[in-house]
Amino acid sequence: MKEVLEKIRPTEEERKAVEKVIKECTVILEDRIDEKGLDAEVSLQGSMAKDTWISGDRNVDMFLVFSHDYSEKELKTYGLEIGVLGEHEIAYAEHPYVRNFVEGYEVDVVPAYRFREGIRSSVDRTPLHTEYVLTHLNDKDQVRLLKKFTRSIGVYGSDLKVQGLSGYLCELLVIKYDTFTRVLENMSTAKQGCCLRLGVPPSKEFTEPLVFIDPVDPERNVAAVVSLENFTRLVYHAREFLKNPDPSYFFREPESYARIAGTELYRIDFQLDVIDDILFPQLRKTREYMVKTLEHQGFRVFNTAVFDRGIIIELSVFELPPSRRHMGPPVFEKEHCERFLHKHVMAGVCGDRIYAMVDRKYVRAEDLLKDLLRSRQGFGKDLITAQAKITLVPGHVRVVVY
């Protein structure tokens, strides 16, 4: 691991550069708090505060921690007023915050309540998380290894786009198992639904694929967002790495979607401007509806994926005969047979049942997909009005999928 750590530890130059940005932003934010006479303070959080960041990381999390004397409306208003540091955009978690772009860094300024007065929103726990990690983590390099490993296999990130491991979850895993290698050893034998904790028993039952009880809040599963697919990937790659611990495993490029021979591949692009945490749940919902409809009509979906702005559907059966067998009742049920024959012309017998041949509404999957794009039934609410187009792709799709 020495070779890997030499590449992923932040350099002295990187540390000096980010410290400069943090200091400048802190001074600006504190001055604005003083000008308004607010009962609030600036607090550095995230991996920069815990020194578990990786070389190349350029994300800085700064919290404006307010007294509980302020209402939620005041918290949001002051947070957005104070938090603008130049070029920026408004992002959203439980409530809006400011994402600034300062000297090549992404500086998030997040309003929160003072946790010692009680937790009123999910972000209020963050200072507690930072304090816990700083108190209990022995080797920060082991976290860097785990973060880099999970990034390389595509399962790092607790947003709804990735549905993977958060930085805090990586830190807790290292606190529990001491080293990166021991984390992988334990993950390689983990079962779906396993429940991990650091001495704090859960206060309720959890049903997610992976459970890690938050040591600062036993009612919360830190791994709640981790999807079954990403948990499966973690278990699989942990086993594979332990068989052959090659340093190149840490520096993999994201894989693009690859089709197999004999299938038809459709790419559906949506043009809309919404944040990923709103978009990706809607893309997954829309994909599920499309797959269900295709299968119901007799087509066979081989594989699917979602990507930054769309859906990929790969079909092993994409063209059907113009007619299909429509099964009727058993021949021994005379009255039911008479009603069936009143509507249909009998074409034959299959076992004890009669059947008729009826025309299919859709012979090609592409026609059905185009109709779905016209009707938008079953789509996510923002995708209903978004511009969209469907493309039959002749070769591989060069997109990173989730």
Secondary structure, DSSP 8 states (H G I E B T S, - for coil): -HHHHHHHS--HHHHHHHHHHHHHHHHHHHHHHHHHT-SEEEEEEHHHHHT---TT--EEEEEEEE-TTS-HHHHHHHHHHH---SSEEEEESSSEEEEEEETTEEEEEEEEE-GGG---SGGGGHHHHHHHHHHH-S-HHHHHHHHHHHHHTT-B--STTT--B-HHHHHHHHHHHSSHHHHHHHHTT--TTEEE-SS---SS---SSEEEEETTEEEEETTTT--HHHHHHHHHHHHHHHHS--GGGGG----EE---TT-EEEEEEEE----HHHHHHHHHHHHHHHHHHHHHTT-EEEEEEEETTEEEEEEEE-B--SEEEEEEEETT-HHHHHHHHHHS-EEEEETTEEEEEEE-S-SBHHHHHHHHHHH-TT--TTTSSSEEEEEEESS-EEEEB-
